Amino acid sequence: MLQVQLLRHTKEPLVNNWPCNPDLTLIAHIPDQRTIVSFGSGYGGNSLLGKKCFALRIASRIAKEEGWLAEHMLVSQKQTQSRPALITSRGATLLCVFAGKVIMHDPFAMRPFFGYNFGQYLSHWLSMEQRPDAKLPKIFHVNWFRKSSSGRFLWPGYGENIRVLEWMFLRIDGEAGAMPTTVGLVPSAGALNLRGLPEDLDLSQLFSISADFWRQELEDIRAYFQREVNEDLPGEMQRQLELLEQRVTLQTRRGEL
């Protein structure tokens, strides 16, 4: 059993039974000892220390050592043992795709929670493919909040999101169609259950791929890798970025993007 040790030795008065000093707040992580040291952070968010610091930062280090993954995502499971990993744009702390919001390029919005070197983290992720018994999840990117040029949401959201989840599970089981785009697969015509939805639902705009967006996205991703990972970037990540750039350039020349 793993334990997180909490060190609270202090000569200062306690506020709400916790050493509180807004002018001197110290939080440190010692992965080798599975330890979180916190002083002065006497606010309600301390209830999150177990989740944010241990379950993500410390757990990511434990996962690397033991050969598994600790990620900031939603994983669904069926009786067939299929596991789609859903990257959602909901919330400012999660990955946002195809939106006018600020784009977070870190995988699974995990950048604030890495417990070790960013490049090594990426290499650890990529190494999963080489494990003989690994059951890798299928990864789906979604954005429930994409808007039209008039400012209206293109997808109704809320309970209707189950239609997208249904397509994911059917897709994994080989029972739903998909069509290729420059950046991945999207539901093919008729593959998404739209019964009961408004007839003016604009799927062509919902699934459209913006050339301007992806040209800028390529520049932003490259700058992000240079700033955050630099020489530790795995070669496969660089290769995939170059392949994406080639596809975007080719499709743009053809007028298909």
C-alpha positions, 0 to 999 in steps of 0.5 A: 500500500502506498502512503502520502506523508504529510509534514506539518511541523510548524511553530506558527499559529494554525488557522483552521487546524492547518498552517496557513501563510499566504506569503510563504506557500511551499508544496514539494513532491518527492516521488522516490519517497511517494511524499507530498510536503505542503506548507502555508497552503491553507485554503479549501483546495487542500482537499484536492492535494490527494487528487492533483498531487498524488493521483496525478503527479506522483502517480505518473511517476509510479506508472512509469516505474511499474509500466502503466499510465496515469492520465487526465481523461475519461475511459469508458468500458464495455463488456467486450473490454473495449476502452475508448479514451475520450479527450473532451474540450469541456472545461478550461483544464481539459484539451480543447479541439477545433474551438476558438478557445485557448488550445492546450497542446499538452497530452490529456491536459497533463502538463501541470501534473507531470511527475518527471521529464516531459520527453520521458513521459512521451517516450513512456506513452509511446512504449506501450505499443511495444508491450506484447499484452498491452490493450491500447485504448482507442482515442477520440477527440471531441468538442461539444461546444463548436459554434457556427459563424452566427454564434450558434452551437453546432451540436445540441450537447447534454444528453444528446452526447450519448449519440457520439458515445454510441458511435464510438463503441460501434466503431470499436466493434466494427459496426459504424462507418467513418470517413478519413480526413487530413487529421483523422476519422469522422463519422461517415454519412448515416453512421451517427444516430440522429433520430429525433434531432433538429433537421437543420443540424449542419453536419458538414460544418460540424465535421469541417476541417479549417485549413487556416486553423491547422496551418496555425495549429502546426506552428503552435504545436512546433513552438510548444514542443520547442518550448516545453520539450526541446531536445527531449522530444521523441523522434516519433513525435517529430515524425508525426508532426512532419507527416501532419504538415505534409497532409495539410499542405497536400490537401490545401493545394488540392483545395480539399481542406 
